[in-house]
Amino acid sequence: MTLAEFKAADPETLEGLLLALWWDARGDWDRAHEIAQEIEDARGSWVHAYLHRKEGDTGNAGYWYRRAGRRPADGSLDAEWEQIVEALLAQPSA
């Protein structure tokens, strides 16, 4: 699936972190966060970090970036969202 296809996807075809990011893109931060916090691996921590960064809670975001083994993002939220989606699409089951 390409990024463009993901953006137009039916949520019924998505699961896990991709579904979380799909909801986030549609303005449902709470639903996205609910999904992300249930996935306790590095990728889930990365999405969780992004969501708290978007929320403006940089302290909490920093914690989740550390759990993800990543430096805190400093670019735009849109760029980070796309980076995460592309990484998840490249390795959907990793």
N, C-alpha and C positions, 0 to 999 in steps of 0.2 A: 504494500500500500504506500502511496506517495503522501507527502504532506498535504497536497491539495485534496486528495481523496479522503484523507483523514478528516480534514476540516469539514467536508461535506457528508461524512459518514452518518449512518443511522446509529444511534447509541445502542440499539439492540445487537449490533454486530461487534461491539467493543466490550472489553472487560478490564478490570484492574486499573492500573495507572493510566492507561490510555483513556479509559472512561472518565477517570478523575480529571484529566486535562481537558477532555472534551467538555465536561460540565463547567470547568473553570472558564473556558473560552466563551461560554454562553452566560457568564455572569453569576453562576451558582457556586460561589466560593465554598459555602458550607457543605454542599454535597460533595464537591471535589475533596475537601479536607477530610470528610468522613471516610471516604474511600481510601485516600492516601495513608491515613494514620493506621489503617488495618494491615498495611503491607510493610513488614518489618525487615526489609533488606536494604542494601545501599541505594537501589533505585527508588524505593519508596521513601527513603530519607531525603533523597534529592528533590523529589516532587514536594514532599512535606516542607523542605527548606524554601523552595520557590514560593509555595503558597503563603508561608509566614512572611517572606520578604514582600510579597504583594500586599499582604495585610498591613505592612508597616511595622511589624514586630521583628526588628533586626536582631535583637538578642536571641530570641527563640529560633529565628532563621539560622543564626550562626551555629547554634547547637546542632541543628539538623544537617547543616552543611558538613560539620565535623563528623557526624555519624555516617554521612554519605562518603566521606573521604575526599571531599571537594573543597576548594577555596570558595568563599562567598562570591557570588556573582556581582559584577559591578556595571554590567551593561544594561540595556533596556529589559524590562520584563518581557516584552514581546519576543526579543531575541533569545532570551533564556527559555521561554516556553517552546519556541521552535526547536532549539537545541535539544531539549529534553524529549520532545515528541520524536524528532528524527533518530535519537539514540534508541528510544523504545521501539520504534518501527524497525530499526536495523537488527535488533535482538529481542523480539517480542517475548520469548520464553526464557531468556537468560536471567 
